[in-house]
């Protein structure tokens, strides 16, 4: 599509905006009211934060040991702990686990990855990107006014409300558009260029993001005897490649833009191989 003259160069931006403002909120409104509140929901709520702690610690230690620059350190601290648990994660969960797994993926993404991007991610950008330190009010404002988060709050408030058939049908039809639209947007914005000097940080970041972290959590859950759909979907989400939004923010902040772009682009391609492997280990 990028090579067809009729498509604008920023087509992916329009598609991403459609996903953020229309398709993803519709999916949240359809799936979340089906949640039965129970202790199993702790997995998708807590695991993404544990992923940030574990992967962030691994990256920081590796950067200190190898003496990588501040720019590369900041890029890896942003890109490795934050996974593409929404744009890629939700379609992949639906593909591998079916529709029943999507509600757990939404919780993992909205209460985990999105909040981590808004808090941890903003802190890393301010610390390593040379920008102004974000205020707590600014972080809270970003969270409260994010459309999928608004939809999540509305869905939780409307759990006992039965949608009219026409409205539910419209929401379901809109929600089904998320998978094709978001995968086209990801393909449209992929850029696979990277200097040789950043090959080692790229390889390390990709290995931690796609293999090391999910394998650590799979082992811990097996040793602890933790099972069930919520655990399986949460473990699967830990294996997603780096977040597209985090890559865009890192590039804007000047944090090794070619490295961050490569982590997003090559990470998506590599995940087509690693995700089936991780799925077999989980199930």
C-alpha positions as CSV (number, residue, x, y, z in Angstrom):
1,X,0.0,0.0,0.0
2,X,2.9,2.4,0.7
3,X,3.9,2.0,-3.0
4,X,0.4,2.9,-4.3
5,X,0.4,6.6,-5.1
6,X,-3.2,7.2,-3.9
7,X,-2.4,6.4,-0.3
8,X,-1.1,9.4,1.8
9,X,2.2,9.0,3.6
10,X,0.5,9.3,6.9
11,X,-2.2,6.7,6.2
12,X,-1.1,4.7,9.2
13,X,-1.8,7.7,11.5
14,X,-5.4,7.9,10.3
15,X,-5.9,4.2,10.8
16,X,-4.3,4.3,14.3
17,X,-6.7,7.2,15.2
18,X,-9.6,5.1,14.0
19,X,-8.5,2.2,16.2
20,X,-7.9,4.4,19.3
21,X,-11.1,6.5,19.0
22,X,-13.6,4.0,17.5
23,X,-12.7,0.3,17.1
24,X,-10.9,-0.3,20.5
25,X,-13.5,1.5,22.6
26,X,-16.2,-0.5,20.8
27,X,-14.3,-3.8,21.6
28,X,-14.0,-2.7,25.3
29,X,-17.7,-2.0,25.5
30,X,-18.6,-5.4,24.0
31,X,-16.1,-7.6,26.0
32,X,-15.7,-6.0,29.5
33,X,-19.3,-6.3,30.6
34,X,-19.0,-10.1,30.2
35,X,-16.3,-10.2,32.9
36,X,-17.1,-12.1,36.0
37,X,-15.3,-10.5,38.9
38,X,-13.0,-13.0,40.5
39,X,-9.5,-13.6,41.8
40,X,-8.4,-14.8,38.4
41,X,-8.5,-11.2,37.1
42,X,-5.5,-10.4,39.3
43,X,-3.2,-12.0,36.7
44,X,-3.9,-9.5,33.8
45,X,-3.9,-6.6,36.3
46,X,-0.6,-7.4,38.0
47,X,1.5,-9.3,35.5
48,X,2.2,-6.3,33.1
49,X,3.6,-4.3,36.0
50,X,5.8,-7.2,37.0
51,X,7.0,-7.4,33.4
52,X,8.0,-3.7,33.6
53,X,10.0,-4.3,36.8
54,X,11.7,-7.5,35.6
55,X,12.5,-6.4,32.0
56,X,13.5,-2.9,33.1
57,X,15.9,-4.4,35.6
58,X,17.5,-6.7,33.1
59,X,17.9,-3.9,30.6
60,X,19.4,-1.5,33.1
61,X,21.9,-4.2,34.3
62,X,22.9,-5.1,30.8
63,X,23.4,-1.4,29.8
64,X,25.6,-0.8,32.8
65,X,27.7,-3.9,32.2
66,X,28.3,-3.2,28.5
67,X,28.7,0.6,29.0
68,X,26.1,1.5,26.4
69,X,25.3,5.2,25.8
70,X,22.6,7.1,27.6
71,X,20.6,7.4,24.4
72,X,20.6,3.6,23.9
73,X,19.9,2.9,27.5
74,X,16.9,5.2,27.5
75,X,15.6,3.7,24.2
76,X,15.9,0.1,25.6
77,X,14.4,1.0,29.0
78,X,11.4,2.4,27.1
79,X,11.0,-0.2,24.3
80,X,11.7,-3.5,26.1
81,X,9.4,-3.3,29.1
82,X,6.4,-2.0,27.1
83,X,4.8,-4.5,24.8
84,X,2.4,-4.1,21.8
85,X,-0.4,-5.6,23.9
86,X,-3.2,-3.7,22.2
87,X,-2.6,-3.1,18.5
88,X,-0.9,-6.5,18.0
89,X,-1.7,-8.2,21.3
90,X,-5.5,-8.2,21.1
91,X,-5.7,-9.6,17.5
92,X,-3.1,-12.2,18.4
93,X,-5.0,-13.3,21.5
94,X,-8.2,-13.5,19.5
95,X,-6.4,-15.6,16.9
96,X,-4.8,-18.1,19.4
97,X,-7.3,-18.1,22.3
98,X,-10.5,-17.1,20.5
99,X,-13.0,-14.4,21.6
100,X,-13.2,-15.5,25.2
101,X,-9.6,-14.5,25.8
102,X,-10.0,-11.0,24.5
103,X,-11.5,-9.6,27.8
104,X,-8.3,-10.6,29.6
105,X,-6.1,-9.0,27.0
106,X,-8.1,-5.8,27.3
107,X,-7.5,-5.7,31.1
108,X,-3.8,-6.5,30.6
109,X,-3.5,-3.7,28.1
110,X,-5.6,-0.9,29.7
111,X,-4.7,-1.4,33.4
112,X,-1.1,-2.6,32.5
113,X,0.6,-1.5,29.3
114,X,-1.3,1.7,28.8
115,X,-0.9,2.9,32.4
116,X,2.7,1.9,32.3
117,X,3.3,3.9,29.2
118,X,1.6,6.9,30.8
119,X,3.6,6.7,34.0
120,X,6.8,4.7,33.7
121,X,7.1,5.6,30.0
122,X,6.6,9.3,30.6
123,X,9.2,9.2,33.4
124,X,11.8,7.4,31.1
125,X,11.2,10.0,28.4
126,X,11.6,12.8,30.8
127,X,14.8,11.3,32.4
128,X,16.6,10.3,29.2
129,X,15.0,12.4,26.5
130,X,16.0,15.8,28.0
131,X,12.4,17.0,28.2
132,X,10.6,18.6,31.1
133,X,9.7,16.3,34.0
134,X,6.0,15.4,33.7
135,X,3.7,16.6,36.5
136,X,1.4,14.1,38.3
137,X,-1.6,16.1,37.0
138,X,-0.4,15.8,33.4
139,X,0.0,12.1,33.7
140,X,-3.4,11.7,35.3
141,X,-5.0,13.9,32.5
142,X,-3.5,11.6,29.8
143,X,-4.9,8.5,31.5
144,X,-8.4,9.9,32.1
145,X,-8.9,11.3,28.6
146,X,-7.6,8.3,26.7
147,X,-10.7,7.0,24.7
148,X,-10.2,3.3,25.4
149,X,-9.8,4.0,29.1
150,X,-13.0,6.1,29.0
151,X,-14.7,3.1,27.4
152,X,-13.3,0.8,30.0
153,X,-14.7,2.9,32.9
154,X,-18.1,3.1,31.1
155,X,-18.1,-0.6,30.5
156,X,-17.4,-1.4,34.1
157,X,-20.2,1.1,35.2
158,X,-22.6,-0.5,32.8
159,X,-22.0,-4.2,33.6
160,X,-25.6,-4.7,34.8
161,X,-27.1,-2.8,31.9
162,X,-28.3,-4.7,28.9
163,X,-27.5,-3.0,25.6
164,X,-30.4,-2.8,23.0
165,X,-29.9,-5.3,20.3
166,X,-29.3,-2.7,17.6
167,X,-26.6,-1.0,19.7
168,X,-24.9,-4.3,20.6
169,X,-24.9,-5.3,16.9
170,X,-23.3,-2.0,15.9
171,X,-20.6,-2.2,18.6
172,X,-19.8,-5.8,17.6
173,X,-19.5,-4.9,14.0
174,X,-17.3,-2.0,14.8
175,X,-15.2,-4.1,17.2
176,X,-14.6,-6.7,14.4
177,X,-12.9,-4.1,12.3
178,X,-10.1,-3.7,14.8
179,X,-8.1,-6.7,13.6
180,X,-7.8,-5.9,9.9
181,X,-7.4,-2.2,10.4
182,X,-4.7,-2.4,13.0
183,X,-2.6,-5.0,11.1
184,X,-2.8,-2.8,8.0
185,X,-1.7,0.2,10.0
186,X,1.2,-1.7,11.6
187,X,2.4,-2.9,8.1
188,X,2.1,0.6,6.7
189,X,4.3,2.1,9.4
190,X,7.0,-0.6,9.6
191,X,10.6,0.6,8.8
192,X,13.3,-2.0,8.7
193,X,16.5,0.1,8.8
194,X,19.2,0.0,11.4
195,X,22.9,0.9,11.6
196,X,25.4,-1.9,12.3
197,X,26.7,-0.2,15.5
198,X,23.3,-0.8,17.1
199,X,23.0,-4.4,16.2
200,X,24.0,-5.7,19.6
201,X,21.6,-3.5,21.6
202,X,18.9,-4.4,19.1
203,X,19.6,-8.2,19.4
204,X,19.6,-8.0,23.2
205,X,16.5,-5.9,23.4
206,X,14.6,-8.2,21.0
207,X,15.8,-11.4,22.9
208,X,14.7,-10.0,26.3
209,X,11.3,-8.7,25.0
210,X,10.3,-11.8,22.9
211,X,11.9,-14.7,24.7
212,X,13.6,-14.1,28.1
213,X,10.8,-12.3,29.9
214,X,7.9,-14.6,28.8
215,X,10.1,-17.7,29.6
216,X,10.8,-16.3,33.1
217,X,7.1,-15.8,33.8
218,X,6.1,-19.1,32.3
219,X,8.6,-20.9,34.6
220,X,7.4,-18.9,37.7
221,X,3.8,-19.6,37.0
222,X,4.5,-23.3,36.5
223,X,6.4,-23.5,39.7
224,X,3.6,-21.7,41.5
225,X,1.0,-23.9,40.0
226,X,-0.9,-21.0,38.4
227,X,-3.2,-22.0,35.6
228,X,-6.4,-21.0,33.8
229,X,-7.4,-18.8,30.9
230,X,-6.5,-15.5,32.5
231,X,-3.0,-16.7,33.4
232,X,-2.5,-18.1,29.9
233,X,-3.6,-15.0,28.1
234,X,-1.5,-12.8,30.4
235,X,1.6,-15.0,29.8
236,X,1.0,-14.7,26.0
237,X,0.8,-10.9,26.3
238,X,4.2,-10.8,28.0
239,X,5.7,-12.2,24.7
240,X,4.4,-9.3,22.5
241,X,7.0,-7.2,20.6
242,X,7.7,-3.6,21.5
243,X,4.9,-1.1,21.6
244,X,4.4,1.0,18.5
245,X,3.4,4.1,20.5
246,X,6.5,3.8,22.7
247,X,8.6,3.6,19.5
248,X,7.0,6.8,18.1
249,X,7.5,8.6,21.4
250,X,11.2,7.5,21.6
251,X,11.8,8.7,18.1
252,X,10.3,12.1,18.9
253,X,12.4,12.3,22.0
254,X,15.6,11.5,20.0
255,X,16.2,8.2,21.8
256,X,18.0,6.2,19.1
257,X,15.2,6.5,16.6
258,X,16.6,3.9,14.2
259,X,17.1,1.4,17.0
260,X,13.5,1.9,18.3
261,X,12.1,1.7,14.8
262,X,14.0,-1.6,14.2
263,X,12.7,-3.0,17.5
264,X,9.2,-2.3,16.5
265,X,9.5,-3.5,12.8
266,X,11.7,-6.5,13.2
267,X,10.0,-7.4,16.5
268,X,6.7,-7.7,14.8
269,X,8.2,-10.0,12.1
270,X,10.1,-12.1,14.7
271,X,6.9,-12.4,16.8
272,X,5.2,-14.4,14.0
273,X,7.8,-17.1,14.8
274,X,8.1,-16.7,18.6
275,X,4.4,-16.3,19.5
276,X,3.4,-19.8,18.3
277,X,6.4,-21.2,20.2
278,X,5.4,-19.3,23.4
279,X,1.7,-20.4,22.9
280,X,2.8,-24.1,22.8
281,X,4.7,-23.7,26.0
282,X,1.8,-22.0,27.7
283,X,-0.8,-24.5,26.6
